[in-house]
Amino acid sequence: MQLHDNPASPFCRIVQVLIRETGQANDVEIDPAIGHPLASEKMPVAQNPLGKIPTLSREEGPALYDSRVICRYLDARVSGGMYPDGDALWDALTLEATAHGIMDAAVLMVYEWRARPEEAYSKDWVEGQWAKVTRALDAIEARWMGHLAAPMNITHIAVGCALGYLDFRHADRDWRAGRPNLSAWFEGFATRESMKDTAPSA
Ligand SMILES: N[C@@H](CCC(=O)N[C@@H](CS)C(=O)NCC(=O)O)C(=O)O
């Protein structure tokens, strides 16, 4: 299998962490990719019409995307146990979606200043994205800490990678302020080998 990947992408990091946590590092070759919506030359557009990463090429069938599909596939491949059974699945997928919403908004903020001409940059739009991030972080602090205290599953990886991305690209916003429980949880989660191995780099 070949993972089209960039170490700065929080979505790619989720896949990379899951690969390590489920013992599949030797099964996946990395193909470096880079780009954004206005620069797709070095993105896997032949494998993924959306031109996004992560994308997983595999011999058994067509390429897989997005990160949620890839994680589900890789987990099923080795019975990794990263998705709860029964009703707990719906909670897990909702928390996972909350983490993805944080990453979607945080990545769009970066694109706004990287990919747009200066005269088209919208501060209001960026603040609208940040409002999504803060509401989602508050919801996790208020509602989901019990879930994060339970044994690790895909939601821990998604939340951990979302918070790692906020530190990487939006450190000046201080997401920890007023969220002591989430901050403490992340401090512990970030010490896992899979997280240390995949720390983002530009
Ligand atoms: N929902 C997708 C999001 C993937 C995504 O947005 N990746 C970014 C990199 S962080 C990307 O490929 N951007 C290029 C583009 O939007 O053209 C997933 O979970 O895989």
The ligand as a Tripos MOL2 file, in Angstrom:
@<TRIPOS>MOLECULE
LIG
   20    19     1     0     0
SMALL
NO_CHARGES

@<TRIPOS>ATOM
      1 N1        -12.0060   15.1580    4.9390 N.3       1 LIG1
      2 C1        -10.6990   14.9350    4.3930 C.3       1 LIG1
      3 C2         -9.8900   16.2280    4.4600 C.3       1 LIG1
      4 C3         -8.5370   16.0970    3.7700 C.3       1 LIG1
      5 C4         -7.9050   17.4610    3.5100 C.2       1 LIG1
      6 O1         -8.5570   18.5060    3.4990 O.2       1 LIG1
      7 N2         -6.5900   17.4410    3.3090 N.am      1 LIG1
      8 C5         -5.8900   18.6520    2.9590 C.3       1 LIG1
      9 C6         -4.5000   18.6530    3.5570 C.3       1 LIG1
     10 S1         -4.5440   18.9580    5.2830 S.3       1 LIG1
     11 C7         -5.7600   18.6860    1.4530 C.2       1 LIG1
     12 O2         -5.4950   17.6870    0.8410 O.2       1 LIG1
     13 N3         -5.9470   19.8630    0.8400 N.am      1 LIG1
     14 C8         -5.7870   20.0610   -0.5610 C.3       1 LIG1
     15 C9         -7.0180   20.6550   -1.1820 C.2       1 LIG1
     16 O3         -8.0020   20.9550   -0.4730 O.co2     1 LIG1
     17 O4         -6.9830   20.8330   -2.3880 O.co2     1 LIG1
     18 C10       -10.0130   13.7970    5.1710 C.2       1 LIG1
     19 O5        -10.3890   13.5250    6.3090 O.co2     1 LIG1
     20 O6         -9.1300   13.1490    4.5890 O.co2     1 LIG1
@<TRIPOS>BOND
     1     1     2 1
     2     2     3 1
     3     2    18 1
     4     3     4 1
     5     4     5 1
     6     5     6 2
     7     5     7 1
     8     7     8 1
     9     8     9 1
    10     8    11 1
    11     9    10 1
    12    11    12 2
    13    11    13 1
    14    13    14 1
    15    14    15 1
    16    15    16 2
    17    15    17 1
    18    18    19 2
    19    18    20 1
@<TRIPOS>SUBSTRUCTURE
     1 LIG1         1 GROUP 0 **** ****
